[in-house]
Every structure is written in C-alpha cells, then in structure tokens.
Amino acid sequence: MRLISPVNSLKRTKRHIIIIFAYLTLAACSSLGTDRVLPDRFDYNQAIGQSSNQQMLLNLVRLRYRDVPVFLSVSSVLSQYVYLGSANLGGSTGSVNGGVGVTYIDRPTISYSPLSGEEFAQQLLTPIPSASIFSLAQSGWPAGQLMMMSFERLNHLSNTAFGPVLSQEQIKKMKKFELAIKLIVALGKHNAFDSYHGEGKDENRYLVFDKNPTPETRQLIDRFKKVLQLDPDISIFRITDRQINRKPNEVTIKLRSLLTLMGFLSHGVEVPAEHKQEKFVEHTEVVEIDNNDFFIPLHIRSSAKEPDNAFVAIEYQDYWFYIEHSDHSSKQAFGLLTYLYMLQAPQAPGGVPILTIPAG
C-alpha cells in the first residue's frame, strides 16, 4: 500500500482548486458577454436618453438666463468588464478547506464630442427646413402646436417672439396669427389643400387649394385667403420666404431657426423669486392671454428642492428646473423640440477633440 504524505495531498488539492478556479473564470468569460448584451443595451439606452433630455432642458434654462447653450454628443460607449477572482486555501496537516470566487466590474468608457464650429452654428441659425415640418405633420404630430412653434411668419402676420414686455398690439397680432393657424388645421381636416414640389428643374414648393370644394369648405378657404390677404381668384400659390415685394401668386411661409425656437420656448421657464430679486434675468411682464398653452406650449417649473416624479429635471444656479410628468402639453412640446434638434443638428465632425471618460 502506497502512503501519501499530508504535504503532497495538500499540494494536490491546491492544484485542483487552481484548476477549478481557472475553469470557472473561463466559463464566466464565455457566458458573460451574451448575458450582458440585453440589460446593458437597455441601461445605456435609458441613460443616454435621459442625459439628452437633461442637456436640452439645461440649454433652455441657460437661454432664459442669457447664458450660452452648449451641446455634447455621445460618440461611443465601450463597455469593459474587469474580472476579479479569488481562491483561498487553508487548513492543517491532514485536512484542507478552500474557496473560489469570481466577480466582475463593469467599467464603461464613454466618449463625448462637442458640437461647435461654423457648420453647427449655421444649423442652429438657419430656418428649419419646411420638409421637416411637413414630414412631422404627416407622421401625425398635432398640426396646431407644430405650426405655432415652428412658423415665424405667414404673409404679413408674424408669430411674435416673446420679448421682455408684451403690448396689447402684439397680443392682437398673435391672435390673428393664431386664427390663421386654426384655419389651416380646419382646412386640413377637410382635405381642402395640398402641398407639392415642382417638377424637373422647378425646385419651388406650392400650396394648392381644392378647386371644387363643398360650400362649407369654400367658406373656410375664402376666410383663410382674406386673413392672409391672398388673391381670392387664385388656387395655386408658390411658397416663398420673401417678406417684401410678394407677388399675387405667392404666399410667405417663414420658419424659425432652431435657436430662435429654443429662445421662444425658454420664456416658459419659471424664474424663482430670489433670482428675480437679484436680477439674474431681465424683467418680464406677465400678461393674461386666452388659450395661453397654445402660445406658450412649454412650462418649466422651478423648485428649491429636487422634485419628485419629474419627467426631466436639472439643477442650475442652486435651483431645480423641471417638467412635470403630468404636464402632457409641455412633454409633447419638449419632444417636438428634441425631434427638430435631431433632424437639424449635424453629427460631430471627424477630427474634433473628443473627451473620453472611463466611467468605472
């Protein structure tokens, strides 16, 4: 009978534990990748989406305080897993006890690219393409809110950008603009007009009215033409952004730029009384307007404490600014602004400085 010394037995057991540890580590490596794809993808998706909302809200608040908006895009997310293994062996002569452990830590590396430069500035200052507005309208976005937010002018009627003080004359003009928008919505429900591009080399866009409308629709068309001072005998109008020397067969439709739209919506920011007293923002006169949500569709609340159950919230100048989860009109307007930003803003150009942060 061969005798095995306790020392040799201990060494053999130790080797077995090391082999088991290596096997478990390799097994973990082989299965971890597929197991983590689903949760990681959703986690990062939610985090990036929430971060994008917070960035947009922060820039709206900045504009209300006459601060400069700053945009960063997430260029890449590289998820890395660091494995931490442990094996212990203890005991006395003739007895052995040990343990094996395998854990991992997720250490993602996130790269941010600043959006800046001439191209990005032009995208912010250039009027939103009418094609984007028509596409959103066709996708089912509420036409009234869409046009009130994006339209700057319809012929001689201007959609007033809110200044420090609203005069009664400005409110009167706004109501005329509101009437024109509501007539467009009503005409759309009656399928009384259409918009199309010219053929061949004709790159113009045209607005055409139904030539054989019902009596009810005819009244709407006549009223719309009267409000916009259009020729009642013309059914096809070329869309232009020209404000002066407009021809009888033309209709002026001028859209806001993304920055102008953001500046307009920033007037929906509720400024804390303390900031008003310290004159952090210019004085604005509060004027009661019928159907106020139609004119200012976005309301951003403020609070000294972090709000509960906010749709999106950020901290700025020691106060919290947020959109309430129950404020569906504001959430819809905020969503529209986000869509227009995604359509308008260019991708980060190659070669720009990239900020890469290990987030583990």
C-alpha positions in Angstrom: 0.0 0.0 0.0 1.3 3.4 -1.1 1.3 6.1 1.5 0.6 9.7 0.5 2.1 12.3 2.8 -0.2 15.1 4.0 2.1 17.6 2.3 1.7 16.0 -1.1 -2.1 15.8 -0.5 -2.2 19.4 0.3 -0.3 20.4 -2.8 -2.5 18.2 -5.0 -5.7 19.8 -3.5 -4.2 23.2 -4.1 -3.6 22.4 -7.7 -7.2 21.1 -8.0 -8.6 24.4 -6.6 -6.5 26.4 -9.0 -7.7 24.3 -12.0 -11.3 24.7 -10.8 -10.8 28.5 -10.4 -9.4 28.8 -13.9 -12.3 26.7 -15.3 -14.9 28.9 -13.6 -13.2 32.1 -14.8 -13.1 30.9 -18.4 -16.7 29.7 -18.1 -17.7 33.1 -16.8 -15.9 34.9 -19.7 -17.6 32.7 -22.3 -21.1 33.3 -21.0 -20.9 36.9 -19.6 -20.9 38.6 -23.0 -24.2 37.3 -24.3 -25.8 37.5 -20.8 -25.0 41.2 -20.5 -26.0 42.4 -24.0 -29.7 42.8 -23.3 -29.5 44.6 -19.9 -26.5 46.7 -20.8 -28.1 47.9 -24.0 -31.3 49.0 -22.3 -29.4 50.6 -19.4 -27.2 52.6 -21.6 -30.1 53.5 -23.9 -32.1 54.9 -21.0 -29.1 56.7 -19.5 -28.2 58.4 -22.8 -31.8 59.3 -23.5 -32.2 60.8 -20.1 -28.9 62.7 -20.4 -30.0 64.1 -23.8 -33.3 65.3 -22.3 -31.4 66.9 -19.4 -29.0 68.6 -21.8 -31.8 70.1 -23.8 -33.6 71.3 -20.6 -30.4 72.8 -19.3 -29.8 74.8 -22.5 -33.4 76.1 -22.4 -32.8 77.4 -18.9 -29.4 78.8 -19.9 -31.1 80.8 -22.7 -33.7 82.2 -20.2 -30.8 83.4 -18.1 -29.0 84.8 -21.2 -26.3 82.1 -20.9 -24.8 80.3 -23.9 -26.1 76.9 -24.8 -23.5 74.1 -25.0 -24.1 70.7 -26.8 -22.2 67.5 -26.4 -22.9 64.3 -28.3 -22.1 60.8 -27.1 -19.7 59.5 -29.7 -19.2 56.0 -28.4 -19.8 53.8 -25.4 -17.3 51.0 -24.8 -18.2 48.6 -22.1 -15.3 46.8 -20.4 -15.5 44.1 -17.8 -12.8 43.6 -15.2 -12.8 40.1 -13.6 -11.8 39.8 -10.0 -11.1 36.3 -8.9 -10.2 34.9 -5.5 -9.0 31.5 -4.3 -8.2 30.6 -0.7 -6.7 27.5 0.8 -6.4 26.8 4.5 -6.3 24.1 6.9 -3.9 22.0 8.9 -2.0 18.8 8.2 -4.4 16.1 7.1 -7.3 18.5 6.4 -7.9 21.1 3.7 -10.6 23.7 3.2 -10.7 26.3 0.5 -12.9 28.5 -1.7 -13.1 30.0 -5.1 -14.8 33.3 -6.1 -15.3 35.1 -9.5 -16.8 38.6 -9.7 -16.7 41.3 -12.4 -16.9 45.1 -12.5 -18.3 47.0 -15.5 -16.0 49.9 -16.4 -17.5 51.7 -19.4 -15.6 54.2 -21.4 -17.8 57.0 -22.8 -16.6 59.4 -25.5 -18.1 62.9 -25.8 -17.8 65.1 -28.8 -18.5 68.9 -28.5 -20.8 70.2 -31.2 -19.4 73.5 -32.4 -17.9 75.3 -35.3 -19.3 77.1 -38.3 -21.4 74.2 -39.6 -23.1 73.7 -36.3 -23.7 77.4 -35.8 -25.3 77.6 -39.2 -27.6 74.7 -38.4 -28.7 76.5 -35.3 -29.3 79.8 -37.1 -30.7 78.5 -40.4 -34.5 78.3 -40.6 -35.9 74.8 -40.1 -36.5 73.2 -43.5 -40.2 73.1 -44.4 -39.7 69.5 -45.5 -39.0 68.6 -41.8 -42.2 70.3 -40.7 -44.3 68.6 -43.4 -42.8 65.2 -42.5 -43.7 65.6 -38.8 -47.2 66.8 -39.7 -47.7 63.8 -42.0 -46.5 61.5 -39.2 -49.4 62.6 -37.1 -47.9 65.4 -34.9 -50.6 67.9 -33.8 -50.5 70.4 -36.6 -51.6 73.4 -34.5 -48.8 73.0 -32.0 -46.3 72.2 -34.7 -47.0 75.4 -36.7 -47.3 77.6 -33.7 -43.9 76.5 -32.5 -42.1 76.5 -35.9 -43.7 79.2 -38.0 -42.3 82.7 -37.7 -44.4 84.4 -40.4 -47.4 83.8 -42.6 -47.5 86.6 -45.2 -48.0 89.8 -43.2 -48.8 88.0 -40.0 -45.9 87.3 -37.6 -45.7 84.9 -34.8 -44.4 87.2 -32.1 -41.2 86.1 -30.4 -41.8 86.9 -26.7 -39.8 90.0 -25.6 -39.5 91.4 -22.2 -42.9 93.1 -22.4 -45.9 92.1 -24.4 -48.0 95.1 -25.6 -51.7 94.8 -26.4 -50.9 95.4 -30.0 -48.6 92.4 -30.0 -51.2 90.3 -28.4 -53.7 91.4 -31.1 -51.3 90.3 -33.8 -50.7 87.0 -32.1 -54.4 86.3 -32.1 -54.6 86.9 -35.8 -51.7 84.5 -36.3 -53.5 82.0 -34.1 -56.6 82.4 -36.3 -54.6 81.7 -39.4 -53.1 78.5 -37.9 -56.5 77.3 -36.8 -57.9 77.9 -40.3 -55.0 75.8 -41.7 -55.9 73.0 -39.3 -59.6 73.2 -40.2 -58.7 73.2 -44.0 -56.5 70.1 -43.4 -59.4 68.2 -41.8 -61.5 69.0 -44.8 -58.7 67.9 -47.2 -59.1 71.4 -48.8 -55.4 71.9 -49.7 -52.2 70.1 -50.5 -48.5 71.0 -50.9 -46.2 69.6 -53.5 -42.8 70.2 -55.1 -42.3 71.5 -58.7 -41.3 69.1 -61.4 -37.9 68.9 -63.2 -35.7 72.0 -62.5 -38.5 73.7 -60.6 -37.4 73.4 -57.0 -40.2 75.5 -55.6 -42.9 74.2 -53.3 -46.6 75.1 -54.0 -49.7 75.4 -51.9 -52.8 74.4 -53.9 -56.5 74.7 -52.8 -59.3 72.4 -53.8 -61.0 73.9 -57.0 -64.3 72.1 -56.3 -64.9 72.4 -52.6 -68.1 71.9 -50.7 -69.9 75.1 -49.6 -68.6 74.7 -46.1 -65.1 74.2 -47.3 -65.4 77.1 -49.7 -66.2 79.4 -46.7 -63.1 78.2 -44.9 -60.9 78.8 -48.0 -62.3 82.3 -48.6 -61.8 83.2 -44.9 -58.3 81.9 -44.9 -57.4 83.9 -48.1 -59.0 87.0 -46.6 -57.0 86.7 -43.3 -53.7 86.2 -45.2 -54.7 88.8 -47.9 -54.4 86.3 -50.7 -56.0 86.8 -54.1 -59.4 85.1 -53.9 -59.3 84.0 -57.6 -56.0 82.1 -57.4 -55.9 78.5 -56.3 -52.2 77.7 -56.6 -49.6 79.7 -54.7 -45.8 79.4 -54.7 -44.4 79.2 -51.2 -41.7 81.7 -50.5 -39.9 83.1 -47.5 -39.7 86.6 -49.0 -41.4 89.2 -46.9 -41.5 92.2 -49.3 -42.4 92.5 -52.9 -44.5 89.4 -52.7 -46.3 88.5 -55.9 -50.1 87.9 -56.1 -49.5 84.1 -56.7 -47.1 83.7 -53.7 -47.6 83.0 -50.1 -44.9 83.7 -47.5 -44.2 80.9 -45.0 -41.1 81.7 -43.0 -39.9 79.2 -40.3 -38.0 79.8 -37.2 -34.4 78.6 -36.7 -33.7 76.1 -34.0 -32.0 78.7 -31.8 -35.0 81.1 -32.3 -37.4 78.3 -31.4 -35.3 77.4 -28.3 -35.2 81.1 -27.3 -39.0 81.3 -27.7 -39.6 78.2 -25.6 -37.2 79.5 -22.9 -39.8 82.0 -22.0 -41.8 79.2 -20.4 -39.1 78.9 -17.7 -40.4 79.8 -14.3 -37.8 82.0 -12.7 -37.5 81.8 -8.9 -38.4 84.9 -6.9 -34.9 85.0 -5.5 -33.4 85.2 -8.9 -35.8 87.9 -9.9 -34.8 90.0 -6.9 -31.1 89.5 -7.7 -31.8 90.4 -11.3 -30.4 87.2 -12.7 -32.9 87.6 -15.6 -34.5 90.6 -17.3 -37.9 91.7 -16.1 -40.8 90.2 -17.9 -44.4 91.4 -17.7 -46.9 88.6 -17.1 -49.9 89.2 -19.5 -53.0 87.1 -19.3 -53.7 85.5 -22.7 -56.7 83.4 -23.6 -55.6 79.8 -24.5 -52.1 80.6 -23.1 -50.9 77.0 -23.7 -51.4 77.5 -27.4 -48.9 80.4 -27.4 -46.5 79.1 -24.8 -46.7 75.3 -25.0 -43.8 74.5 -22.7 -43.8 75.2 -19.0 -40.7 74.6 -17.0 -41.2 74.7 -13.2 -38.6 75.7 -10.6 -38.1 74.5 -7.0 -35.5 74.9 -4.3 -35.6 71.1 -3.7 -35.2 68.3 -6.1 -38.7 67.5 -7.4 -40.4 64.1 -7.1 -41.6 62.2 -10.2 -40.4 64.8 -12.7 -40.3 63.9 -16.4 -36.9 65.6 -16.6 -35.0 67.8 -14.1 -31.7 69.7 -13.9 -30.0 71.8 -11.3 -28.9 75.4 -12.2 -27.9 78.3 -10.0 -28.8 76.4 -6.8 -32.4 75.7 -8.0 -34.1 72.8 -9.7 -35.8 73.2 -13.0 -38.1 70.5 -14.3 -41.1 69.5 -16.4 -43.9 67.8 -14.5 -44.7 64.2 -15.6 -48.4 65.2 -15.6 -47.9 68.1 -17.9 -48.5 66.3 -21.2 -48.6 69.5 -23.3 -45.2 70.5 -22.2 -43.8 67.0 -22.7 -45.2 67.0 -26.2 -43.6 70.4 -27.0 -40.3 69.3 -25.5 -40.5 66.1 -27.6 -41.1 68.2 -30.7 -38.1 70.4 -30.0 -36.0 67.2 -29.5 -37.1 65.8 -32.8 -36.3 69.0 -34.6 -32.9 69.2 -33.0 -32.1 65.6 -34.1 -33.2 66.5 -37.7 -31.4 69.8 -37.8 -28.1 69.3 -35.8 -25.2 67.7 -37.7 -23.2 64.8 -36.5 -19.9 65.6 -34.7 -17.3 66.1 -37.5 -14.2 63.9 -37.5 -11.0 65.2 -36.2 -12.6 67.3 -33.4 -11.3 67.0 -29.8 -13.0 64.0 -28.1 -13.4 63.8 -24.4 -13.1 60.2 -23.3 -14.0 59.4 -19.7 -13.6 56.0 -18.0 -16.8 55.8 -16.0 -15.9 52.9 -13.8 
